[in-house]
């Protein structure tokens, strides 16, 4: 049975790993872009809710695969479940100041 | 409220992030051949320059127009729909083999038909037409699986109608080709124009307008308060092309005006949709956007030229030049858009393929980006050559200048070579660099079978 502190560590490790996943179009990490809605750990593993900037877009659908792949490499012993969700829809307000600056839109 | 999840997406390490798109070789094959088609069109325009100032109905000119519409634009748009349709409709095409056969058939048609027009023998034109009709029927059947889904929204609905117009356009073409032998009816200029507008607006224009409604918000990182202009553009264009073509075909002025009015509303709404996407964007402008601005300028020019030809009584020779320039401007609108979007779509497909081979990083060590998969300077050069080339073509037609048209042909042709080579070499260079870094065997690609659930969007 994992302790609450171990679960917190798992969540932090998952976030850290997801910062290495870049949107290949924009060259920005998906955490700063606000695409990760939730990361939670329980006794069975880590569950991630993520979204994409545009539903059904042919390009962004690559990202969930990359996120899942990266998490598996970073947390090889942990069961990963990644959900792509659309509610609430992503909006540019979710981007961090750093991202807005990088896009020249601060 | 959480919407239902779709079935688990396969993540078994293939170059197929959604489980629905065809192998990369299918869309990339179409797009590579479209690049060759663009080059061929430029050369055909160069060769036909002297004739184009005399008559747009000269066999060399007809050949060049078919190179543009079939070998370049139709091949490119069919390739894009084979990639985009399954994603937007969340359903794969019916058969990969049929997709490859479609590529072979349409390329064969696109090169045999102009050859038949320009050099003969006479039987080659109807023969190529029949190959083309069989090919597009096969394509329509194959694409019907993703395009008949009900939850694809405006883009899929628009593509559905545009494929119908493709079938009608090709059927028109076959009848015209057979008529060359049988002489059933006179081929008045207005009837040729009906065929041209069916193809350029009903098939190619509507397909692009529909897809743009999905691509622009993504590429511009744009969240518009309303997508109403996009809906109007797809609906008006979809409805308006039929009466426009029928009015021209049977010389029914009110019907042509009705169709022309609806088409004008649709294309104007398309421009408004683009402006709205640009206004609400959240990233700075870059290469694709410059292609799109140039493309839009040609669309506005086409609208002005078409409006002039329809509204003012001018001498017949001037009317022919203006209408020919309008057709050239429509080809420029779509051509610039296709070349620009190819600089997004090809790197994306190549990126997915490279990752499946384990190539994840740029030689500098940072994660691979789409923009790493082509060189910037040649891409800007392609924009310059195509933009100036198409402008010179229109000016040459209006000003009756064979030199301008010939120069335009060379520039457009060179643009085709530059963009095709640039987009083909970029992924190869990254792949080679990765092999040098990691030895003969790059990092293992893909992930284990797994646990990604995709909510219905």
Interface residues (C-beta under 8 A of the other chain):
Chain A: X20 X21 X22 X24 X25 X26 X27 X53 X54 X55 X56 X57 X58 X59 X60 X61 X62 X64 X65 X66 X68 X69 X72 X79 X80 X81 X82 X83 X84 X85 X86 X87 X91 X92 X95 X100 X103 X104 X105
Chain B: X1 X2 X3 X5 X9 X11 X17 X18 X21 X83 X84 X87 X88 X90 X152 X153 X214 X215 X217 X218 X219 X221 X223 X282 X283 X284 X344 X345 X348 X351 X352 X355 X366 X367 X368 X369 X370 X371 X446 X447 X448 X450 X451 X452 X453 X454 X455 X456 X457
